[in-house]
């Protein structure tokens, strides 16, 4: 299945982006720039959204220098009628398998353990964990690999692909362990009641989940996609959706980072993830549709003090923009 690829960048066209264009023949690719992105920015066959674009009131609601500008790329993909949206980052070099043979139906190993699980430990013997895994779960998860259950077939409208090399891990891992990792193994299927962090590094979304793509503007960017993933996970629990975790289709050559700065920005992820998911599941339990669930979820995050109230204006602009684009509610 061909879909639409969405990427953000504050750099000149990277080798990873150019390789995406080469590999994904026939795919629309949307790249979203920010104030820091060098101009002019151009790659043949890629639709670039510059910082000063006026795409909708949503563009005016999103602050500059924010990872949440990726929402504008999602909106453009949704307006185009994308049958699936795939997202990645500009420092992820795609393998030949990237974006190939995408299907909502996944054949993989069921995870029988309930609650939070370390999905990385089903794909490697390395003592590694994903950014967003509650710290109370990290220690026990490192003692043995995550057990794989029987092979099953499941409809999975949210699919988290992994990344080799320098994958999506937190600053604690990078400061204390570090090193490159390669993952191997068949897909995992997480049934409702089992959850692992979802990030924006290499993820596929199908139409009924499009409202849940929303990335917040008023939290740290090291928190933003993890909080987005918690909202999506909460809705998946209530809707009875299975979520898939799949083998790598990219290798990350990570852009330079200040690891202590990352650590400071990730503190809410270390301390609040488990409680936040439980709160969100309660908040969305009575939602009428995904638009309502999204608003209820972010309102709950505001009321808990995890997110400032300014976020709700952007959530409303997002919901309005998607309704105007005839996105499923």
Residue, then its C-alpha position, 0 to 999 in steps of 0.5 A: x500500500x502506498x501512503x503519504x510520508x511526513x517529515x519535519x526538518x530544520x536542516x538543508x535536505x539530508x541524505x536520508x530525505x533524498x533516499x526516502x524520495x528515491x525509495x518511495x516511488x509514487x508516494x507523496x512526501x511532505x516535509x515541514x520546515x520551521x523558522x530555523x530551516x535554511x532557505x531555499x529548501x527544495x528537492x524534486x518530487x517533495x512538497x515542502x511547507x515553509x515556515x511562513x505558509x498560511x495553510x489554515x488557522x492551525x498554522x497560526x496557532x502553532x508556535x515557531x521552533x516547535x516539533x508540533x509543526x509536523x501537524x501541518x504535514x499531517x493535515x496536508x496528508x489528510x487533505x490529500x486523502x492519504x490511505x495511510x500516513x507514515x512518519x519519520x525523521x530527517x536523520x533516519x536513513x531508510x532501508x529498502x524495506x521502508x514503506x514497503x508492503x504496509x498493511x493494517x493486518x499484521x501477523x506476529x507474536x502476541x504479547x501475553x504480559x499485561x500492563x507496560x512492556x519493554x518491546x525492545x527486549x523482544x528484538x534484542x538481548x541488549x539491555x535497552x529500553x524505549x524512551x517513555x517506558x516508566x522507570x519502575x518497569x525498566x529494571x525488571x524488563x532488563x533481566x530477561x527478554x520479553x516473552x513472545x506468545x503464539x503467532x496471531x493475525x490482527x488488525x492494527x491501525x497504529x504500527x510502531x516500526x523500530x530503528x537500528x543504530x541509535x534508536x529512540x531511547x531516553x537520556x538516561x540510557x545514552x548517559x549510562x550505556x549508549x552504543x549502537x543496537x540492531x533489532x531482529x525478530x518478527x512483529x509483536x502484537x499488543x492487545x488491549x491491556x498491554x502497552x509500550x511507548x509510541x514515538x514519532x520516529x518511524x510510525x504508520x497510522x490508518x485513517x480512523x487514528x488520524x485525529x490522534x496524530x496531534x503533537x502538542x505545542x506547549x511541552x518539551x519536544x522530548x515529551x511531545x510525541x510520548x504524550x501524543x502516544x499516550x493519548x493514542x494508546x488510551x483511545x486504543x484501549x477503549x476502542x479495542x484496537x491492537x497495536x503492532x511493534x515491527x522490525x526496523x526499516x530505518x537506521x538512525x544516524x542521530x543529529x547532535x544532542x546535548x544529553x543533559x538538556x535532553x535529560x532535563x526535558x524528559x523528566x516528566x516522562x520518567x515520573x508521570x508516564x504510568x499515572x498519565x496513561x491511567x488518567x487518560x484511559x479514564x478520560x476518554x472512556x465515555x468519548x463519542x468519537x475520536x475528536x471528542x476523545x482527543x479533546x477530553x484527553x488533552x483537557x485531562x492533561x491540562x487539569x492534571x498540570x502536565x500541559x499548560x492551558x494554551x494547548x487546548x486552543x491548538x487542539x481545537x484548531x486541529x480538530x476544526x482543520x480535520x473536520x474541514x478536511x472531512x477526516x473521520x471523527 
